[in-house]
């Protein structure tokens, strides 16, 4: 049996290896640790679907189900030995092997001529502003976090910062090329 790896499945397994917990706590911790920048937990249902899949595949087990006054039942999950071994294998693979990922921005660049050059330039300028804002927020977050969190727990934020800084440099250059007429095309859509 080969369980499908995903960032959310990795996060769920890593959290329950840290300590047995219920799904809501998992989602809370991912958000508190700003890992929701790298793991999509916007829909709580996706956490539950991932848990169900990991249970079915024998990577998680139910530790206990509790009910407090007027609250819904809470199921606490823990990693199985197979889950711990699988998590380590996933981590080795994810760290060592670049994956083919399909983010939207490169796809948009591939079809840039769908927009007129001035429309593309306006959109890129909006992206520049958004990237500058995100970069400033990450810088502030990293500076603050380093005062109370070990760097080990911020390396994903450092990676994101590097990616955003590189993307910002690229987009600024592309926007400059459009603005100066070094890159243009005939709009025919």
C-alpha positions in Angstrom: 0.0 0.0 0.0 1.3 3.4 -0.9 -0.4 6.3 0.7 -0.6 9.5 -1.3 1.6 12.2 0.1 0.4 15.8 0.4 1.5 18.8 2.4 -1.6 18.5 4.6 -1.1 14.8 5.2 2.5 15.5 6.1 1.4 18.3 8.5 -1.3 16.1 10.2 1.2 13.2 10.7 3.9 15.6 12.0 1.5 17.1 14.5 0.2 13.8 15.9 3.8 12.6 16.2 4.4 15.7 18.3 1.5 14.9 20.5 -1.9 13.1 20.1 -4.6 15.7 19.3 -8.0 16.3 17.7 -8.6 17.8 14.3 -9.5 21.3 15.4 -6.3 21.6 17.4 -4.3 20.5 14.4 -5.9 23.3 12.3 -5.3 25.8 15.2 -1.6 24.9 15.5 -1.0 25.1 11.7 -2.5 28.6 11.8 -0.7 29.7 15.0 2.6 28.6 13.6 1.9 30.4 10.3 2.2 27.1 8.5 -1.1 27.8 6.7 1.2 29.7 4.3 2.5 26.3 3.1 -0.4 24.0 4.1 -3.9 24.7 3.0 -6.2 24.4 6.0 -8.7 27.0 4.9 -11.4 24.3 4.7 -11.7 22.4 7.9 -13.3 19.6 5.9 -10.0 19.0 4.1 -8.4 18.3 7.4 -11.1 15.7 8.3 -10.8 14.1 4.8 -7.1 13.8 5.2 -7.5 12.3 8.7 -10.0 9.7 7.3 -7.5 8.8 4.5 -4.6 8.4 7.0 -6.8 6.3 9.3 -7.9 4.1 6.4 -4.3 3.6 5.4 -3.2 2.7 8.9 -1.0 5.8 9.5 -3.2 7.2 12.2 -5.2 5.6 15.0 -7.9 6.8 17.3 -6.5 7.3 20.8 -9.8 8.3 22.4 -13.1 10.0 21.9 -14.3 12.4 24.5 -17.3 14.6 25.0 -17.4 17.6 27.3 -20.7 19.3 28.4 -22.7 20.8 25.5 -19.7 20.3 23.1 -19.5 17.9 20.2 -17.5 14.7 20.5 -13.8 15.1 20.0 -11.7 12.4 18.6 -8.0 12.4 19.5 -5.7 10.9 17.0 -2.2 9.5 17.3 0.4 8.3 14.8 0.9 4.6 14.3 4.4 3.1 13.9 3.7 2.8 10.2 2.6 6.5 10.2 5.9 7.6 11.9 7.9 5.6 9.4 5.9 6.9 6.4 6.3 10.5 7.6 10.1 10.1 7.8 10.1 8.6 4.2 7.9 11.4 2.9 10.2 14.0 4.5 13.3 12.4 3.0 11.6 12.4 -0.4 10.3 15.9 -0.1 13.6 17.3 1.0 15.7 15.4 -1.6 13.6 15.3 -4.7 12.3 18.4 -6.6 8.7 17.9 -7.5 6.8 19.0 -10.6 4.4 21.6 -9.2 2.0 23.6 -11.2 1.5 27.0 -9.7 -0.8 29.6 -11.4 1.7 32.3 -12.0 4.0 30.5 -14.4 0.8 29.3 -16.3 -0.3 33.0 -16.5 3.1 33.9 -17.9 2.8 31.2 -20.5 -0.4 32.8 -21.8 0.6 36.4 -21.3 -0.4 37.4 -24.9 -4.1 36.8 -23.9 -3.9 40.3 -22.4 -2.9 43.5 -24.2 0.6 44.7 -23.1 -0.9 47.6 -21.1 -3.3 45.2 -19.3 -0.5 42.8 -18.5 1.6 45.7 -17.2 -1.2 46.9 -14.9 -1.7 43.4 -13.6 2.0 43.0 -13.0 2.2 46.3 -11.1 -0.6 45.0 -8.8 1.4 41.8 -8.3 4.5 43.9 -7.4 2.5 45.8 -4.8 1.2 42.6 -3.3 4.6 41.0 -3.3 6.1 44.0 -1.6 3.4 43.9 1.1 3.9 40.2 1.6 7.7 40.6 1.8 7.4 43.4 4.4 5.0 41.3 6.4 7.3 38.2 6.3 10.3 40.3 7.3 8.4 41.7 10.3 7.1 38.2 11.2 10.6 36.7 11.0 12.2 39.5 13.0 9.6 39.2 15.7 9.4 35.4 15.7 13.2 35.1 16.1 12.9 36.7 19.5 11.0 33.8 20.9 11.2 30.9 18.4 14.3 28.9 17.4 15.3 29.5 13.7 14.7 25.8 13.1 10.9 26.5 13.3 11.1 29.4 10.8 13.0 27.9 7.9 9.9 27.5 5.8 9.3 31.3 6.3 12.9 32.0 5.3 12.3 29.9 2.1 9.1 31.7 1.3 10.9 35.0 1.8 13.6 34.0 -0.6 11.0 32.9 -3.2 9.0 36.1 -2.8 12.1 38.3 -3.1 13.2 36.4 -6.2 9.7 36.6 -7.8 9.6 40.3 -6.9 12.9 40.9 -8.7 11.7 39.0 -11.8 8.3 40.7 -11.9 9.8 44.1 -11.6 12.2 43.4 -14.5 9.3 42.0 -16.6 7.2 45.1 -15.8 10.1 47.4 -16.7 10.6 45.5 -20.0 6.9 46.0 -20.8 6.9 49.7 -19.7 10.0 50.4 -21.8 8.8 48.5 -24.9 11.5 45.9 -24.7 8.8 43.3 -24.5 5.6 43.7 -26.6 3.2 41.8 -28.8 0.2 42.4 -30.9 -3.0 41.9 -29.0 -5.5 39.9 -31.1 -8.0 38.3 -28.7 
